[in-house]
Amino acid sequence: MQTADNIKKVALVLFVALGLVHILSGLMFANDYFMPASMILNRVLDIPFAMMALIYGLMSIYVNIDEKSRTTPKIAFIAICVIIFLLLLYINLFIPDKQPFTLS
């Protein structure tokens, strides 16, 4: 139980930090500020941000479940995380963006 609480706390901190950086890089990218760095940050941070949101959300659910019925949700949470991670990788790598990738 203590490990799940610690994972939840760390995931919350990383979720907030990655979210702020991702939103700021998106705003800088939209307004053409620091173009190479903001574009790279905006394109790279979407998967870690989504994964931290997923880990925080699932750990919040996991902490609130009683200890007797945790074996099935543990397997389901791992399966959901793997499926969503693979889906995000597929979307990010194989579906092209509408804007061309240029650094100039």
C-alpha positions in Angstrom: 0.0 0.0 0.0 2.8 2.4 0.8 4.5 1.7 -2.5 1.3 2.5 -4.4 0.9 5.7 -2.5 4.5 6.7 -3.3 4.1 5.9 -7.0 0.9 7.9 -7.0 2.7 10.9 -5.4 5.7 10.8 -7.8 3.3 10.3 -10.8 1.4 13.4 -9.7 4.6 15.5 -9.5 5.7 14.3 -12.9 2.2 14.8 -14.4 2.1 18.4 -13.3 5.7 19.1 -14.4 5.3 17.5 -17.8 1.9 19.0 -18.3 3.2 22.5 -17.7 6.2 22.1 -19.9 4.1 20.5 -22.6 1.5 23.3 -22.5 4.2 26.0 -22.5 6.0 24.4 -25.4 2.7 24.1 -27.3 2.0 27.8 -26.8 5.6 28.7 -27.8 5.3 26.5 -30.9 2.0 28.2 -31.8 3.4 31.7 -31.5 6.8 30.9 -33.2 8.9 31.4 -30.1 12.2 29.4 -29.8 11.1 27.3 -32.8 13.5 24.4 -32.8 13.3 23.8 -29.1 9.6 24.4 -28.6 8.7 22.1 -31.6 10.9 19.3 -30.3 9.5 19.6 -26.8 6.0 19.7 -28.0 6.4 16.6 -30.2 8.4 14.6 -27.6 6.4 15.2 -24.4 3.0 14.0 -25.5 3.6 10.3 -24.7 5.3 10.8 -21.3 2.6 13.3 -20.3 -0.1 10.8 -21.3 1.7 7.9 -19.5 2.0 9.9 -16.3 -1.7 10.8 -16.5 -2.5 7.1 -17.0 -0.2 6.0 -14.1 -1.6 8.6 -11.7 -5.2 7.8 -12.6 -4.8 4.0 -12.3 -2.8 4.3 -9.1 -5.5 6.5 -7.6 -8.1 3.8 -8.4 -5.7 1.0 -7.2 -5.1 2.7 -3.8 -8.9 3.0 -3.2 -9.6 -0.7 -3.8 -9.6 -3.0 -0.8 -6.6 -5.3 -0.4 -8.6 -8.6 -0.9 -9.6 -7.8 -4.5 -6.3 -6.3 -5.8 -4.9 -9.2 -7.9 -7.4 -8.9 -10.8 -7.1 -5.0 -11.1 -3.3 -5.3 -10.9 -3.2 -7.5 -14.1 -5.9 -5.3 -15.7 -4.0 -2.1 -15.0 -0.8 -3.5 -16.5 -2.7 -4.6 -19.6 -4.4 -1.3 -19.9 -1.1 0.6 -19.6 0.6 -1.5 -22.2 -2.3 -1.3 -24.6 -2.6 2.5 -24.3 1.2 2.9 -24.5 1.4 0.9 -27.7 -1.6 2.8 -29.1 0.1 6.1 -28.4 3.3 5.0 -30.0 1.4 3.9 -33.1 -0.4 7.2 -33.3 2.8 9.2 -32.7 5.0 7.2 -35.1 2.8 6.0 -38.0 0.1 8.6 -38.4 1.6 11.7 -40.1 1.1 15.2 -38.8 -0.7 17.8 -40.8 2.3 20.2 -40.6 5.6 19.2 -42.2 8.5 18.6 -39.8 10.9 21.5 -40.4 13.4 23.0 -38.0 14.1 26.2 -39.9 
